[in-house]
Amino acid sequence: MNFINQISEILDYCDKNTSPQDEVLHELERQTHLTTLSPQMISGHYQGRLLSVISRLIKPTNILEIGTFTCYSALCLAEGLEVNGNVHTIDPCRDYDELIMNVASKSPYFSNIIRYKDPAEEILPQMENVWDLVFVDAVKQDYPLYFSMVKNKVRAGGVVIADNVLLYAEVLKENKNASAQALDSYNQSRVADRDWTSIILPIRDGLSISVKNK
């Protein structure tokens, strides 16, 4: 059996040999799968641990998240915060408020989460924070817009992470849908921008990581 045929087994091996999530995250992931219509939107254990590791390496004070969903990724990112640091998370959807308050609120990191319930394009211009870490997991067509609105507010050495940048391989198609076109544009712009150093990891649906050089 060659490597390609073993991808599923390799991914399972990696997941099993990754540090466990805490009990609140485990329950939040479980309840997300049981009670929401799109549970695949959650970062989940493996990607969640990666977000936690990146945050711990950066030791941020100000984290911006665009796309809260059930607050799973926000809690993962909060694990690396400096004392008095916060995750500012934006999502106009209120469908998951009950799940967030019933489960996510049990986390010791929940007090470091500040939620905004208006569209990102309305909230972002009002924010004066300098961001150490940004995580984008929202409307795919708007990724280029989100980046244009935050890039000048990210400190030198700061990091922007964007999820789902491969869009189930839609970015490879010649005739791309609107979301795939936007993501392809986003991915290419990250490489072309010499103020940033970027890489795409083929984790789940693709994770773009960009570090601001100056």
C-alpha positions as CSV (number, residue, x, y, z in Angstrom):
1,M,0.0,0.0,0.0
2,N,1.5,3.3,-1.0
3,F,1.5,6.6,0.9
4,I,-1.5,8.1,-1.1
5,N,-3.7,5.1,-0.3
6,Q,-2.8,5.4,3.4
7,I,-3.8,9.1,3.8
8,S,-6.9,8.3,5.9
9,E,-4.8,6.0,8.2
10,I,-2.1,8.6,8.5
11,L,-4.6,11.4,9.4
12,D,-6.1,9.1,12.0
13,Y,-2.7,8.4,13.4
14,C,-1.9,12.1,13.6
15,D,-5.2,12.8,15.4
16,K,-4.6,10.0,17.9
17,N,-1.1,11.3,18.6
18,T,-2.1,14.9,19.2
19,S,-2.7,16.3,22.7
20,P,-6.3,15.9,23.9
21,Q,-8.7,18.8,24.1
22,D,-10.2,19.7,27.5
23,E,-13.6,18.4,28.7
24,V,-15.4,21.6,27.7
25,L,-14.1,21.5,24.1
26,H,-14.9,17.8,23.9
27,E,-18.5,18.4,25.0
28,L,-18.8,21.5,22.8
29,E,-17.7,19.5,19.7
30,R,-20.1,16.7,20.6
31,Q,-23.0,19.0,21.1
32,T,-22.2,20.9,17.9
33,H,-22.5,17.6,16.0
34,L,-25.7,16.6,17.8
35,T,-27.6,19.9,17.6
36,T,-26.4,22.0,14.6
37,L,-27.2,21.6,10.9
38,S,-23.6,22.2,9.7
39,P,-21.4,20.6,12.3
40,Q,-18.5,20.3,9.7
41,M,-18.0,24.0,10.3
42,I,-16.4,23.4,13.6
43,S,-12.6,23.3,13.7
44,G,-12.5,20.1,15.7
45,H,-9.9,18.4,17.7
46,Y,-6.9,18.3,15.3
47,Q,-7.2,21.8,13.8
48,G,-8.2,23.1,17.2
49,R,-5.0,21.9,18.7
50,L,-3.1,23.5,15.9
51,L,-4.8,26.8,16.6
52,S,-3.9,26.5,20.3
53,V,-0.2,25.7,19.5
54,I,0.1,28.7,17.1
55,S,-1.5,31.0,19.8
56,R,0.8,29.6,22.5
57,L,3.8,30.3,20.2
58,I,2.7,33.9,19.5
59,K,1.5,34.7,23.1
60,P,-1.0,37.2,21.8
61,T,-2.7,40.0,23.7
62,N,-5.2,40.8,20.9
63,I,-6.8,38.1,18.8
64,L,-9.4,38.8,16.1
65,E,-11.7,36.0,14.9
66,I,-14.1,36.5,12.0
67,G,-16.7,33.8,12.3
68,T,-17.6,32.5,15.8
69,F,-20.0,29.5,15.0
70,T,-20.2,27.7,18.4
71,C,-17.2,29.4,19.9
72,Y,-14.9,26.3,19.7
73,S,-12.1,27.9,17.8
74,A,-12.2,31.0,19.9
75,L,-11.6,28.9,23.0
76,C,-8.7,27.1,21.3
77,L,-7.1,30.4,20.4
78,A,-7.7,31.8,23.9
79,E,-5.4,29.2,25.4
80,G,-2.3,31.1,24.3
81,L,-3.4,34.6,25.4
82,E,-1.2,36.7,27.6
83,V,-2.6,37.9,30.9
84,N,-5.5,40.3,30.3
85,G,-5.6,39.3,26.6
86,N,-8.8,38.8,24.7
87,V,-10.3,37.1,21.7
88,H,-12.6,39.5,19.8
89,T,-14.9,37.3,17.8
90,I,-17.4,38.5,15.2
91,D,-20.5,36.7,13.9
92,P,-24.0,38.1,13.2
93,C,-25.6,34.7,13.4
94,R,-27.5,34.2,16.7
95,D,-28.5,30.6,16.1
96,Y,-25.9,29.1,18.4
97,D,-26.2,31.5,21.3
98,E,-27.9,28.9,23.5
99,L,-25.2,26.3,22.8
100,I,-22.5,28.8,23.5
101,M,-24.0,29.8,26.8
102,N,-24.8,26.3,27.9
103,V,-21.5,24.7,27.0
104,A,-18.8,27.1,25.9
105,S,-19.3,29.4,28.8
106,K,-18.1,26.6,31.2
107,S,-14.5,27.1,29.9
108,P,-12.1,29.0,32.0
109,Y,-11.2,30.9,28.9
110,F,-14.7,32.1,28.1
111,S,-14.2,35.3,30.2
112,N,-11.5,36.2,27.6
113,I,-14.0,36.0,24.7
114,I,-15.6,39.3,23.6
115,R,-18.5,38.6,21.1
116,Y,-19.8,41.0,18.4
117,K,-23.1,40.2,16.8
118,D,-23.1,42.5,13.8
119,P,-21.6,41.9,10.3
120,A,-17.8,42.0,10.2
121,E,-17.8,44.7,7.5
122,E,-19.6,47.0,10.0
123,I,-17.6,46.1,13.1
124,L,-14.1,46.1,11.7
125,P,-13.8,49.8,10.8
126,Q,-14.8,50.6,14.4
127,M,-12.0,48.6,15.9
128,E,-8.8,50.3,16.8
129,N,-6.9,47.3,18.2
130,V,-3.5,46.2,16.9
131,W,-3.9,42.5,16.2
132,D,-1.3,39.8,17.1
133,L,-3.3,37.0,15.6
134,V,-6.3,36.9,13.2
135,F,-8.4,33.8,12.4
136,V,-10.8,34.0,9.4
137,D,-13.6,31.4,9.1
138,A,-16.6,33.2,7.7
139,V,-18.2,34.0,4.3
140,K,-15.7,32.6,1.8
141,Q,-16.5,35.2,-0.9
142,D,-15.5,38.0,1.5
143,Y,-12.0,36.7,2.5
144,P,-10.3,39.3,0.2
145,L,-12.5,42.0,1.8
146,Y,-11.8,40.9,5.4
147,F,-8.0,40.8,4.7
148,S,-8.1,44.3,3.2
149,M,-9.8,45.6,6.3
150,V,-7.4,44.1,8.8
151,K,-4.0,43.9,7.2
152,N,-2.9,47.4,8.3
153,K,-4.0,46.6,11.9
154,V,-1.8,43.5,12.2
155,R,1.5,44.1,14.0
156,A,4.8,43.2,12.4
157,G,5.3,39.5,13.1
158,G,1.5,39.1,13.5
159,V,-0.3,36.1,11.9
160,V,-3.4,35.8,9.8
161,I,-4.9,32.3,9.5
162,A,-7.7,31.6,7.0
163,D,-9.7,28.4,7.0
164,N,-11.3,26.5,4.1
165,V,-9.0,28.0,1.5
166,L,-9.2,24.9,-0.7
167,L,-13.0,24.7,-0.6
168,Y,-13.3,21.0,-1.2
169,A,-10.9,21.3,-4.1
170,E,-13.2,23.8,-5.9
171,V,-10.2,26.2,-6.2
172,L,-8.7,23.7,-8.7
173,K,-11.6,23.8,-11.1
174,E,-11.4,25.8,-14.3
175,N,-15.0,27.0,-13.9
176,K,-15.0,28.1,-10.3
177,N,-18.0,29.2,-8.4
178,A,-18.0,32.7,-6.7
179,S,-16.6,31.4,-3.4
180,A,-13.8,29.4,-5.1
181,Q,-12.9,32.4,-7.2
182,A,-12.6,34.6,-4.1
183,L,-10.5,32.1,-2.3
184,D,-8.3,31.5,-5.3
185,S,-7.8,35.2,-5.5
186,Y,-7.1,35.4,-1.7
187,N,-4.5,32.6,-1.9
188,Q,-2.7,34.1,-4.9
189,S,-2.7,37.5,-3.3
190,R,-1.0,36.1,-0.2
191,V,1.9,34.8,-2.3
192,A,2.2,38.0,-4.3
193,D,2.3,40.3,-1.3
194,R,5.9,40.7,-0.3
195,D,4.9,42.2,3.0
196,W,3.8,38.8,4.1
197,T,5.2,35.2,4.2
198,S,2.5,32.7,3.5
199,I,1.9,28.9,3.3
200,I,-1.2,26.7,2.8
201,L,-1.4,23.6,4.8
202,P,-3.6,20.7,3.4
203,I,-5.3,20.2,6.7
204,R,-9.0,19.4,6.4
205,D,-10.2,21.9,3.9
206,G,-7.0,23.9,3.7
207,L,-5.5,26.4,6.2
208,S,-3.6,29.4,5.0
209,I,-1.1,31.0,7.4
210,S,0.4,34.4,6.7
211,V,3.0,36.2,8.8
212,K,3.4,39.9,8.5
213,N,7.1,40.7,7.7
214,K,6.9,44.5,8.4
